[in-house]
Amino acid sequence: MSKGPLKPGSTAPNSGQYQQIGPRGGAGKEVTAVRGKPLPPTPTKGTTYTLVDPTKNKSGRA
């Protein structure tokens, strides 16, 4: 799991489903992100991302 909230535009540390967390803590929609690629922009300022479901693969890395 990620070590904390990630800002839009930052590089995704792991591939998987990331949930948007609003500025007041509300959960938003989930987006799919690929490890090493930037996270997409959010509709509201102050919204961050949290990894909720890492991708499972057969190489042993999440």
CORWO-V829929 format. One line per field, one symbol per residue. phi: phi as a letter, one per 40 degrees, with the letter a starting at -180 (. if undefined). burial: # if it has 9 or more other ideal C-beta (glycine too) atoms within 8 Angstrom, else .. A space follows every 50 residues. Layout:
phi->???
burial->???
This chain:
phi->.ccicbcdgccccacicbbcbccbgccbcbbcbbdgbccccbcbcgcbbb cbaccbbccgbc
burial->.#...#.#...#.#########.....#.##.#.....#..#....#### #..#........
